[in-house]
Amino acid sequence: MREGGELVFVAVGANLGDREASFAAVVEALETEPDLLLLAASTVYETDPIGPGEQAPYLNAVLGLRSWLAPLELLRRLQRIEATLGRDRTASAIRWGARTIDLDLLFYGDRVIELPELVVPHPRVHERAFVLMPLAELAPDLVHPRLGTTIDAIARTLFDPQSVRPWRRPEGWPGAASERGLRG
């Protein structure tokens, strides 16, 4: 395995179109990206939508990756994958509206990044059970660098089995979470 790189976590969400096919397409795209290595995938969950208007439920999960890209380059690659899969990021797109795919960079190693186009850790990660539950599967002992507490501890405060429900593994989604490379 290639040395170095940063351990990063990316949230995956979709509530438009064939959600499962979108998840499989994300994995396929990430596996072909140079300078990225897919290490682990959480369980997929179905979750209640957050946002305006009537929306269908989301599928949500988290991926653990090893990245040899600078943070902004990783963000650009994730956005390119979103665009390929039909994500609308134009000015007319509704914030927190329905989407074919959503890829959010949650953590980039233990870095704190504050740029106009990228804030890491993701500024709302600690408020969202649909992100914390799958993230806690992959990295329960990960310490949120701003809050100084573990992901597992934060997730336990937000756990709601009615709003974050395990879903079947979509075809093309990696199997059970792997520990390969998640420890450093």
Backbone as a printed PyTorch tensor [residue, N CA C, xyz], in Angstrom:
tensor([[[  0.8520,  -1.1870,   0.0000],
         [  0.0000,   0.0000,   0.0000],
         [  0.8920,   1.2420,   0.0000]],

        [[  0.4650,   2.2520,  -0.6780],
         [  1.1780,   3.5140,  -0.7660],
         [  1.2640,   4.1700,   0.6130]],

        [[  2.3890,   4.7450,   0.9360],
         [  2.6090,   5.3860,   2.2390],
         [  2.0320,   6.7970,   2.2650]],

        [[  1.7860,   7.2810,   3.4800],
         [  1.3600,   8.6630,   3.6750],
         [ -0.1080,   8.8670,   3.4070]],

        [[ -0.4240,  10.0780,   3.0370],
         [ -1.8120,  10.4400,   2.7990],
         [ -2.5160,  10.7790,   4.1000]],

        [[ -3.7200,  11.2740,   3.9680],
         [ -4.5490,  11.6530,   5.1120],
         [ -5.7860,  10.7730,   5.1460]],

        [[ -6.2080,  10.4280,   6.3490],
         [ -7.4660,   9.7280,   6.5310],
         [ -8.5850,  10.7650,   6.4730]],

        [[ -9.5340,  10.5680,   5.5570],
         [-10.6400,  11.5000,   5.3950],
         [-11.9570,  10.7370,   5.4460]],

        [[-12.9960,  11.4500,   5.8370],
         [-14.3240,  10.8660,   5.8760],
         [-15.2620,  11.7200,   5.0430]],

        [[-16.0580,  11.0290,   4.2100],
         [-16.9750,  11.6860,   3.2850],
         [-18.3760,  11.1330,   3.5140]],

        [[-19.3380,  12.0200,   3.7240],
         [-20.7400,  11.6240,   3.8400],
         [-21.3320,  11.5100,   2.4390]],

        [[-22.1900,  10.5090,   2.2680],
         [-22.8760,  10.2770,   1.0010],
         [-24.3750,  10.3110,   1.2840]],

        [[-25.1070,  11.0740,   0.4910],
         [-26.5550,  11.1410,   0.6490],
         [-27.2400,  11.2860,  -0.6900]],

        [[-28.4750,  10.7740,  -0.7950],
         [-29.2670,  10.8990,  -2.0240],
         [-30.7340,  10.6810,  -1.6960]],

        [[-31.6010,  11.4910,  -2.3270],
         [-33.0340,  11.2470,  -2.1780],
         [-33.8250,  11.4850,  -3.4640]],

        [[-33.1550,  11.6110,  -4.5750],
         [-33.8170,  11.7270,  -5.8780],
         [-33.3570,  10.5960,  -6.7850]],

        [[-34.2450,  10.1490,  -7.6390],
         [-33.8810,   9.1250,  -8.6060],
         [-33.5980,   7.7950,  -7.9360]],

        [[-32.7670,   6.9950,  -8.5690],
         [-32.3900,   5.6820,  -8.0440],
         [-31.2690,   5.8690,  -7.0320]],

        [[-31.6380,   6.0120,  -5.7790],
         [-30.6830,   6.3120,  -4.7130],
         [-29.5890,   5.2540,  -4.6290]],

        [[-29.9680,   3.9910,  -4.7260],
         [-28.9890,   2.9160,  -4.6100],
         [-27.9970,   2.9400,  -5.7730]],

        [[-28.4860,   3.2060,  -6.9610],
         [-27.5920,   3.2960,  -8.1220],
         [-26.6230,   4.4670,  -7.9590]],

        [[-27.0990,   5.5620,  -7.3820],
         [-26.2180,   6.7080,  -7.1400],
         [-25.0970,   6.3380,  -6.1770]],

        [[-25.4310,   5.5830,  -5.1310],
         [-24.4080,   5.1520,  -4.1720],
         [-23.3670,   4.2710,  -4.8520]],

        [[-23.8210,   3.3270,  -5.6670],
         [-22.8950,   2.4510,  -6.3860],
         [-22.0120,   3.2650,  -7.3340]],

        [[-22.5890,   4.2640,  -7.9790],
         [-21.8230,   5.1010,  -8.9040],
         [-20.7620,   5.9190,  -8.1730]],

        [[-21.0640,   6.3650,  -6.9420],
         [-20.0650,   7.0920,  -6.1490],
         [-18.8720,   6.1910,  -5.8680]],

        [[-19.1350,   4.9710,  -5.4300],
         [-18.0450,   4.0310,  -5.1300],
         [-17.2220,   3.7730,  -6.3780]],

        [[-17.8860,   3.5290,  -7.4860],
         [-17.1840,   3.2760,  -8.7440],
         [-16.3030,   4.4690,  -9.1220]],

        [[-16.8390,   5.6720,  -8.9990],
         [-16.0720,   6.8710,  -9.3440],
         [-14.8780,   7.0590,  -8.4170]],

        [[-15.0890,   6.8740,  -7.1240],
         [-13.9810,   7.0540,  -6.1750],
         [-12.8800,   6.0320,  -6.3920]],

        [[-13.2550,   4.8180,  -6.7540],
         [-12.2510,   3.7760,  -6.9640],
         [-11.3990,   4.0210,  -8.2020]],

        [[-11.8320,   4.8970,  -9.0900],
         [-11.0330,   5.2140, -10.2810],
         [-10.2490,   6.5120, -10.1290]],

        [[-10.4600,   7.2160,  -9.0150],
         [ -9.7670,   8.4850,  -8.8010],
         [ -8.3270,   8.2450,  -8.3640]],

        [[ -7.3710,   8.8170,  -9.0920],
         [ -5.9910,   8.7210,  -8.6200],
         [ -5.8420,   9.5030,  -7.3160]],

        [[ -4.9710,   9.0580,  -6.4770],
         [ -4.6750,   9.7250,  -5.2060],
         [ -5.7820,   9.5970,  -4.1660]],

        [[ -6.7150,   8.6640,  -4.3810],
         [ -7.7290,   8.3310,  -3.3780],
         [ -7.8090,   6.8180,  -3.2530]],

        [[ -7.9540,   6.3410,  -2.0240],
         [ -8.0980,   4.9140,  -1.7770],
         [ -9.2770,   4.7120,  -0.8370]],

        [[-10.2740,   3.9710,  -1.2980],
         [-11.4320,   3.6590,  -0.4730],
         [-11.0180,   2.6170,   0.5670]],

        [[-11.1830,   2.9620,   1.8450],
         [-10.7870,   2.0760,   2.9380],
         [-11.9620,   1.3700,   3.5880]],

        [[-13.0760,   2.0590,   3.7510],
         [-14.1940,   1.4990,   4.5020],
         [-15.4900,   2.1950,   4.1310]],

        [[-16.5780,   1.4430,   4.2830],
         [-17.9160,   1.9790,   4.0350],
         [-18.8130,   1.5950,   5.2010]],

        [[-19.5940,   2.5390,   5.6550],
         [-20.5420,   2.2660,   6.7340],
         [-21.7570,   1.5250,   6.1920]],

        [[-22.6040,   1.1350,   7.0980],
         [-23.9430,   0.6900,   6.7520],
         [-24.6450,   1.8470,   6.0570]],

        [[-25.5710,   1.5310,   5.1730],
         [-26.4090,   2.5510,   4.5540],
         [-27.6690,   2.6760,   5.4090]],

        [[-28.0890,   3.9110,   5.6280],
         [-29.2690,   4.1980,   6.4290],
         [-30.2760,   4.9690,   5.6030]],

        [[-31.5510,   4.7370,   5.8820],
         [-32.5890,   5.5970,   5.3220],
         [-32.9480,   6.5970,   6.4130]],

        [[-33.0640,   7.8620,   6.0240],
         [-33.2820,   8.9150,   7.0140],
         [-34.3360,   9.8960,   6.5290]],

        [[-34.9510,  10.5420,   7.4990],
         [-35.9400,  11.5640,   7.1900],
         [-35.2410,  12.7800,   6.5870]],

        [[-35.8750,  13.4370,   5.6150],
         [-35.2440,  14.5960,   4.9870],
         [-35.2070,  15.8090,   5.9210]],

        [[-34.1860,  16.6100,   5.7290],
         [-34.0830,  17.9080,   6.3900],
         [-34.0610,  18.9280,   5.2680]],

        [[-34.9350,  19.8760,   5.3170],
         [-34.9410,  20.8910,   4.2760],
         [-36.3430,  21.2880,   3.8920]],

        [[-36.4270,  22.1890,   2.9390],
         [-37.7120,  22.7650,   2.5620],
         [-38.5690,  21.8230,   1.7160]],

        [[-39.8680,  22.0210,   1.7880],
         [-40.7990,  21.3240,   0.9070],
         [-40.9350,  19.8460,   1.2040]],

        [[-41.7800,  19.2110,   0.4150],
         [-41.9670,  17.7600,   0.5050],
         [-40.7830,  17.0830,  -0.1720]],

        [[-40.1010,  16.2350,   0.5670],
         [-38.9690,  15.5060,   0.0200],
         [-39.0890,  14.0370,   0.3830]],

        [[-38.5420,  13.2050,  -0.4710],
         [-38.4750,  11.7700,  -0.2010],
         [-37.3880,  11.5070,   0.8400]],

        [[-37.4430,  10.3660,   1.5060],
         [-36.3820,  10.0190,   2.4540],
         [-35.0310,   9.8980,   1.7440]],

        [[-33.9920,  10.1460,   2.5070],
         [-32.6240,  10.0170,   2.0110],
         [-32.0680,   8.6350,   2.3050]],

        [[-31.1110,   8.2250,   1.5130],
         [-30.1620,   7.2040,   1.9120],
         [-28.9130,   7.9610,   2.3170]],

        [[-28.2890,   7.5580,   3.4310],
         [-27.0800,   8.1990,   3.9340],
         [-26.0810,   7.1460,   4.3620]],

        [[-24.8060,   7.4690,   4.2170],
         [-23.7130,   6.6020,   4.6560],
         [-22.4570,   7.4540,   4.7490]],

        [[-21.3890,   6.8450,   5.2330],
         [-20.0910,   7.5160,   5.3070],
         [-19.0290,   6.5730,   4.7500]],

        [[-18.0960,   7.1610,   4.0180],
         [-16.9510,   6.4350,   3.4800],
         [-15.6760,   6.9320,   4.1530]],

        [[-14.7740,   6.0090,   4.4500],
         [-13.4370,   6.3510,   4.9200],
         [-12.4750,   6.1890,   3.7590]],

        [[-11.6770,   7.2020,   3.5020],
         [-10.7420,   7.2110,   2.3700],
         [ -9.3610,   7.6140,   2.8440]],

        [[ -8.3500,   7.1870,   2.1150],
         [ -7.0080,   7.7220,   2.2590],
         [ -6.8290,   8.6450,   1.0650]],

        [[ -6.4060,   9.8860,   1.3490],
         [ -6.2700,  10.8950,   0.2960],
         [ -4.8450,  11.4390,   0.2520]],

        [[ -4.3330,  11.5410,  -0.9530],
         [ -3.0440,  12.1910,  -1.1800],
         [ -3.2650,  13.5240,  -1.8940]],

        [[ -4.4810,  14.0460,  -1.8070],
         [ -4.8380,  15.3190,  -2.4290],
         [ -4.8810,  16.4160,  -1.3750]],

        [[ -4.6010,  17.6300,  -1.7900],
         [ -4.8210,  18.7760,  -0.9180],
         [ -6.3270,  18.8920,  -0.6660]],

        [[ -6.7340,  19.4550,   0.4680],
         [ -8.1660,  19.5240,   0.7910],
         [ -9.0360,  20.1430,  -0.2960]],

        [[ -8.6160,  21.2570,  -0.8640],
         [ -9.4450,  21.8810,  -1.9080],
         [ -9.5120,  21.0380,  -3.1670]],

        [[ -8.4450,  20.3500,  -3.4950],
         [ -8.4810,  19.4660,  -4.6670],
         [ -9.4170,  18.2960,  -4.4130]],

        [[ -9.4080,  17.7570,  -3.1930],
         [-10.3520,  16.6920,  -2.8550],
         [-11.7820,  17.2050,  -2.9770]],

        [[-12.0500,  18.3820,  -2.4630],
         [-13.3900,  18.9690,  -2.5830],
         [-13.7900,  19.0910,  -4.0510]],

        [[-12.8900,  19.5690,  -4.9030],
         [-13.1940,  19.7140,  -6.3330],
         [-13.5070,  18.3570,  -6.9690]],

        [[-12.7570,  17.3300,  -6.5880],
         [-13.0230,  15.9920,  -7.1460],
         [-14.3870,  15.4820,  -6.6960]],

        [[-14.7280,  15.6860,  -5.4350],
         [-16.0460,  15.2650,  -4.9490],
         [-17.1500,  16.0100,  -5.6930]],

        [[-16.9690,  17.2930,  -5.9050],
         [-17.9670,  18.0870,  -6.6260],
         [-18.0670,  17.6570,  -8.0890]],

        [[-16.9520,  17.2420,  -8.6740],
         [-16.9740,  16.7510, -10.0580],
         [-17.7850,  15.4520, -10.1320]],

        [[-17.6110,  14.5740,  -9.1570],
         [-18.4020,  13.3360,  -9.1140],
         [-19.8800,  13.6740,  -8.9560]],

        [[-20.1990,  14.6130,  -8.0670],
         [-21.5930,  15.0400,  -7.8980],
         [-22.1730,  15.5320,  -9.2250]],

        [[-21.4300,  16.3700,  -9.9180],
         [-21.9190,  16.9280, -11.1840],
         [-22.1570,  15.8210, -12.2080]],

        [[-21.2440,  14.8700, -12.2730],
         [-21.3930,  13.7420, -13.1970],
         [-22.6620,  12.9500, -12.8980]],

        [[-23.0270,  12.8880, -11.6160],
         [-24.2100,  12.1260, -11.2080],
         [-25.4790,  12.9850, -11.1310]],

        [[-25.4150,  14.2140, -11.6700],
         [-26.6090,  15.0270, -11.8060],
         [-26.8840,  16.0180, -10.6950]],

        [[-25.9260,  16.2720,  -9.8290],
         [-26.1240,  17.2360,  -8.7440],
         [-26.1830,  18.6450,  -9.3160]],

        [[-27.1890,  19.3970,  -8.9120],
         [-27.3600,  20.7800,  -9.3490],
         [-26.7780,  21.6980,  -8.2800]],

        [[-25.6960,  22.3800,  -8.5910],
         [-25.0960,  23.3400,  -7.6720],
         [-25.2080,  24.7690,  -8.1990]],

        [[-26.1150,  24.9930,  -9.1290],
         [-26.2860,  26.3420,  -9.6570],
         [-26.9260,  27.2310,  -8.6020]],

        [[-26.9080,  28.5180,  -8.8530],
         [-27.4700,  29.4860,  -7.9150],
         [-28.9570,  29.2600,  -7.6860]],

        [[-29.6420,  28.6510,  -8.6490],
         [-31.0890,  28.4180,  -8.5040],
         [-31.4130,  27.1620,  -7.6910]],

        [[-30.4030,  26.3480,  -7.3700],
         [-30.6410,  25.1350,  -6.5760],
         [-31.0730,  25.5330,  -5.1610]],

        [[-32.0230,  24.8010,  -4.6250],
         [-32.5580,  25.0890,  -3.2970],
         [-31.6230,  24.5040,  -2.2370]],

        [[-31.2040,  25.3550,  -1.3030],
         [-30.3400,  24.8830,  -0.2200],
         [-31.0860,  23.8350,   0.5930]],

        [[-30.4330,  22.7210,   0.8450],
         [-30.9850,  21.5770,   1.5750],
         [-32.1770,  20.9640,   0.8600]],

        [[-32.2580,  21.2070,  -0.4550],
         [-33.3270,  20.6170,  -1.2470],
         [-32.9840,  19.1950,  -1.6450]],

        [[-33.9230,  18.5540,  -2.3110],
         [-33.7260,  17.1920,  -2.7900],
         [-32.5490,  17.1640,  -3.7620]],

        [[-31.8600,  16.0240,  -3.7860],
         [-30.7030,  15.9110,  -4.6800],
         [-30.4300,  14.4630,  -5.0670]],

        [[-29.8310,  14.3230,  -6.2470],
         [-29.4740,  12.9930,  -6.7310],
         [-28.3020,  12.4260,  -5.9500]],

        [[-27.4110,  13.3000,  -5.5100],
         [-26.2540,  12.8660,  -4.7280],
         [-25.6950,  14.0650,  -3.9770]],

        [[-25.1760,  13.7880,  -2.8030],
         [-24.5390,  14.8140,  -1.9880],
         [-23.3050,  14.1810,  -1.3680]],

        [[-22.1520,  14.7680,  -1.5970],
         [-20.8900,  14.3040,  -1.0250],
         [-20.3180,  15.4320,  -0.1860]],

        [[-20.2320,  15.2050,   1.1180],
         [-19.7080,  16.2220,   2.0290],
         [-18.4170,  15.7330,   2.6650]],

        [[-17.3850,  16.5610,   2.5800],
         [-16.1230,  16.2650,   3.2460],
         [-16.3020,  16.5920,   4.7290]],

        [[-16.3060,  15.5580,   5.5590],
         [-16.5610,  15.7180,   6.9910],
         [-15.2980,  16.0360,   7.7710]],

        [[-14.2760,  15.2120,   7.5780],
         [-12.9940,  15.3560,   8.2820],
         [-11.8710,  15.1140,   7.3030]],

        [[-10.7970,  15.8670,   7.4530],
         [ -9.5800,  15.7040,   6.6660],
         [ -8.4540,  15.5510,   7.6840]],

        [[ -8.1530,  14.2900,   8.0620],
         [ -7.2190,  14.0540,   9.1570],
         [ -7.7550,  14.7490,  10.3950]],

        [[ -6.8660,  15.3690,  11.1360],
         [ -7.3060,  16.1140,  12.3240],
         [ -7.2280,  17.6200,  12.0820]],

        [[ -7.2110,  17.9920,  10.8160],
         [ -7.0820,  19.4050,  10.4680],
         [ -8.3530,  20.1970,  10.7200]],

        [[ -8.1600,  21.4600,  11.0380],
         [ -9.2380,  22.4410,  11.0870],
         [ -8.9600,  23.3960,   9.9270]],

        [[ -9.9120,  23.4690,   9.0070],
         [ -9.7490,  24.2700,   7.7910],
         [-10.9090,  25.2580,   7.7180]],

        [[-10.5810,  26.5230,   7.5310],
         [-11.6110,  27.5480,   7.3640],
         [-11.2720,  28.4010,   6.1570]],

        [[-11.8920,  28.0530,   5.0450],
         [-11.7360,  28.7820,   3.7930],
         [-13.1240,  29.1460,   3.3000]],

        [[-13.2370,  30.1340,   2.4370],
         [-14.5780,  30.4960,   1.9430],
         [-15.3180,  29.3150,   1.3160]],

        [[-14.5940,  28.4300,   0.6320],
         [-15.2420,  27.3270,  -0.0620],
         [-15.2020,  26.0000,   0.6800]],

        [[-14.5140,  25.9370,   1.8330],
         [-14.3880,  24.6670,   2.5570],
         [-14.1670,  24.9220,   4.0400]],

        [[-15.0260,  24.3030,   4.8530],
         [-14.8660,  24.3240,   6.2980],
         [-14.8100,  22.8730,   6.7640]],

        [[-13.7220,  22.5240,   7.4510],
         [-13.5200,  21.1760,   7.9720],
         [-13.0320,  21.3110,   9.4050]],

        [[-13.5800,  20.5340,  10.3410],
         [-14.6610,  19.5780,  10.1650],
         [-15.9140,  20.2570,   9.6270]],

        [[-16.7370,  19.4460,   8.9600],
         [-17.9890,  19.9730,   8.4300],
         [-18.7150,  20.7000,   9.5570]],

        [[-19.1950,  21.9110,   9.3170],
         [-19.7350,  22.7340,  10.4010],
         [-20.9880,  22.1930,  11.0860]],

        [[-21.6870,  21.2470,  10.4790],
         [-22.9030,  20.7160,  11.1030],
         [-22.8120,  19.2230,  11.4170]],

        [[-21.6170,  18.6440,  11.3170],
         [-21.4810,  17.2060,  11.5380],
         [-21.9800,  16.7900,  12.9180]],

        [[-21.7540,  17.5970,  13.9150],
         [-22.1210,  17.2500,  15.2930],
         [-23.6180,  17.3930,  15.5750]],

        [[-24.3770,  17.9060,  14.6040],
         [-25.8140,  18.1180,  14.7680],
         [-26.6540,  17.0930,  14.0270]],

        [[-26.0330,  16.2190,  13.2560],
         [-26.7790,  15.3860,  12.3190],
         [-26.5900,  13.9000,  12.5960]],

        [[-27.6280,  13.2970,  13.1540],
         [-27.5830,  11.8630,  13.4550],
         [-27.3600,  11.0470,  12.1880]],

        [[-27.8800,  11.5060,  11.0520],
         [-27.7360,  10.7500,   9.8110],
         [-26.2990,  10.7090,   9.3040]],

        [[-25.4430,  11.5690,   9.8310],
         [-24.0110,  11.5270,   9.5370],
         [-23.2650,  10.8440,  10.6780]],

        [[-23.6280,  11.1700,  11.8960],
         [-22.9080,  10.6410,  13.0610],
         [-23.0520,   9.1390,  13.2390]],

        [[-24.2280,   8.5820,  12.9910],
         [-24.4170,   7.1440,  13.1840],
         [-23.4890,   6.3440,  12.2600]],

        [[-23.4770,   6.6150,  10.9520],
         [-22.5510,   5.8560,  10.1040],
         [-21.0850,   6.1930,  10.3750]],

        [[-20.7910,   7.4340,  10.7060],
         [-19.4090,   7.8090,  11.0130],
         [-18.9220,   7.0860,  12.2620]],

        [[-19.7890,   6.9510,  13.2580],
         [-19.4170,   6.2620,  14.4970],
         [-19.1140,   4.7850,  14.2520]],

        [[-19.7040,   4.1930,  13.2230],
         [-19.3590,   2.8060,  12.8590],
         [-17.9100,   2.7040,  12.4180]],

        [[-17.4780,   3.6810,  11.6450],
         [-16.1390,   3.6410,  11.0580],
         [-15.0670,   4.1720,  11.9930]],

        [[-15.3910,   5.1910,  12.7670],
         [-14.3690,   5.8790,  13.5690],
         [-14.9480,   6.3410,  14.9010]],

        [[-15.3720,   5.4090,  15.7660],
         [-16.0000,   5.8220,  17.0220],
         [-15.0710,   6.6380,  17.9190]],

        [[-13.7710,   6.3770,  17.8430],
         [-12.8040,   7.0560,  18.7060],
         [-12.2230,   8.3240,  18.0990]],

        [[-12.6580,   8.6730,  16.8930],
         [-12.2020,   9.9120,  16.2610],
         [-12.6280,  11.0860,  17.1320]],

        [[-11.6960,  11.9490,  17.4600],
         [-11.9920,  13.1180,  18.2820],
         [-12.2630,  14.3090,  17.3750]],

        [[-13.4110,  14.9170,  17.5740],
         [-13.7640,  16.1230,  16.8240],
         [-12.7950,  17.2150,  17.2670]],

        [[-11.9680,  17.7480,  16.3550],
         [-10.9150,  18.6810,  16.7700],
         [-11.4200,  20.0100,  17.3420]],

        [[-12.6300,  20.3760,  17.0720],
         [-13.1840,  21.6080,  17.6470],
         [-13.8880,  21.3540,  18.9830]],

        [[-14.5440,  20.2070,  19.1050],
         [-15.3470,  19.9160,  20.2890],
         [-14.5920,  19.1310,  21.3500]],

        [[-13.5020,  18.4560,  20.9490],
         [-12.6820,  17.7150,  21.8970],
         [-13.3480,  16.4770,  22.4650]],

        [[-14.3340,  15.9330,  21.7710],
         [-14.9890,  14.7150,  22.2190],
         [-15.0840,  13.7380,  21.0530]],

        [[-15.3170,  12.4640,  21.3680],
         [-15.3190,  11.4500,  20.3220],
         [-16.6210,  11.4720,  19.5240]],

        [[-16.5350,  10.9640,  18.3240],
         [-17.7070,  10.8410,  17.4600],
         [-18.7480,   9.9470,  18.1200]],

        [[-18.3040,   8.8620,  18.7380],
         [-19.2450,   7.9670,  19.4050],
         [-20.0240,   8.6920,  20.4970]],

        [[-19.3510,   9.4870,  21.3020],
         [-20.0330,  10.2200,  22.3830],
         [-21.0390,  11.2140,  21.8160]],

        [[-20.6770,  11.8940,  20.7560],
         [-21.6010,  12.8450,  20.1360],
         [-22.7920,  12.0950,  19.5380]],

        [[-22.5150,  10.9900,  18.8490],
         [-23.5770,  10.2190,  18.1970],
         [-24.5880,   9.6960,  19.2140]],

        [[-24.1200,   9.2550,  20.3530],
         [-25.0310,   8.7170,  21.3700],
         [-26.0240,   9.7700,  21.8630]],

        [[-25.6350,  11.0320,  21.8090],
         [-26.5560,  12.0810,  22.2610],
         [-27.6550,  12.3660,  21.2410]],

        [[-27.4290,  11.9860,  19.9750],
         [-28.3970,  12.2860,  18.9080],
         [-29.1180,  11.0660,  18.3650]],

        [[-28.7720,   9.8760,  18.8450],
         [-29.3390,   8.6610,  18.2690],
         [-30.8580,   8.6510,  18.3670]],

        [[-31.5000,   8.4350,  17.2300],
         [-32.9520,   8.3260,  17.1620],
         [-33.2810,   7.2270,  16.1590]],

        [[-33.5980,   6.0090,  16.6470],
         [-33.8230,   4.8920,  15.7240],
         [-35.0180,   5.0960,  14.7960]],

        [[-35.8810,   6.0470,  15.0900],
         [-37.0120,   6.3200,  14.2100],
         [-36.6000,   7.1560,  12.9990]],

        [[-35.5630,   7.9780,  13.1440],
         [-35.1750,   8.8470,  12.0370],
         [-33.9380,   8.3470,  11.2820]],

        [[-33.1920,   7.4120,  11.8580],
         [-31.9980,   6.8480,  11.2060],
         [-32.1610,   5.3300,  11.2380]],

        [[-32.6000,   4.7760,  10.0950],
         [-32.9800,   3.3700,  10.0140],
         [-32.0390,   2.6010,   9.0880]],

        [[-31.4550,   1.4820,   9.5460],
         [-30.5940,   0.6940,   8.6590],
         [-31.3390,   0.2880,   7.3880]],

        [[-30.6240,   0.3090,   6.2840],
         [-31.1590,  -0.0100,   4.9620],
         [-30.3540,  -1.1730,   4.4090]],

        [[-30.9080,  -1.8660,   3.4550],
         [-30.1690,  -2.9760,   2.8330],
         [-28.9300,  -2.4350,   2.1170]],

        [[-27.9430,  -3.2940,   1.9430],
         [-26.7250,  -2.8880,   1.2360],
         [-27.0240,  -2.8200,  -0.2540]],

        [[-26.9150,  -1.6220,  -0.8370],
         [-27.1460,  -1.5000,  -2.2770],
         [-26.1140,  -2.2960,  -3.0770]],

        [[-26.5390,  -2.8190,  -4.2000],
         [-25.6040,  -3.5080,  -5.0830],
         [-24.5050,  -2.5290,  -5.4740]],

        [[-23.2610,  -2.9710,  -5.3970],
         [-22.1320,  -2.1070,  -5.7200],
         [-21.5870,  -1.3460,  -4.5220]],

        [[-22.2790,  -1.4320,  -3.3770],
         [-21.7820,  -0.7830,  -2.1540],
         [-20.8620,  -1.7600,  -1.4580]],

        [[-19.7000,  -1.2960,  -0.9810],
         [-18.7770,  -2.2190,  -0.3130],
         [-19.4440,  -2.9340,   0.8580]],

        [[-18.9180,  -4.1040,   1.1750],
         [-19.4560,  -4.8920,   2.2840],
         [-19.2120,  -4.2260,   3.6140]],

        [[-19.2300,  -5.0240,   4.6630],
         [-19.0730,  -4.5220,   6.0290],
         [-17.8500,  -3.6300,   6.1420]],

        [[-17.9320,  -2.6830,   7.0490],
         [-16.8350,  -1.7350,   7.2760],
         [-15.5460,  -2.4840,   7.5030]],

        [[-14.5140,  -2.0250,   6.8950],
         [-13.1820,  -2.6120,   7.0150],
         [-12.3330,  -1.7480,   7.9200]],

        [[-11.4550,  -2.3590,   8.6390],
         [-10.5200,  -1.6060,   9.4810],
         [ -9.2550,  -1.2350,   8.6990]],

        [[ -9.1580,  -1.6920,   7.4650],
         [ -7.9650,  -1.5080,   6.6490],
         [ -7.5940,  -0.0280,   6.5410]],

        [[ -6.5410,   0.3660,   7.2110],
         [ -6.0310,   1.7050,   7.0550],
         [ -6.7240,   2.7940,   7.8510]],

        [[ -7.7320,   2.4740,   8.6650],
         [ -8.4530,   3.5110,   9.3870],
         [ -7.7400,   3.9600,  10.6450]],

        [[ -6.6860,   3.3330,  11.0090],
         [ -6.0260,   3.6720,  12.2660],
         [ -4.7450,   4.4830,  12.0750]],

        [[ -4.6970,   5.2830,  11.0400],
         [ -3.5180,   6.1290,  10.9470],
         [ -2.8890,   6.2320,   9.6420]]])
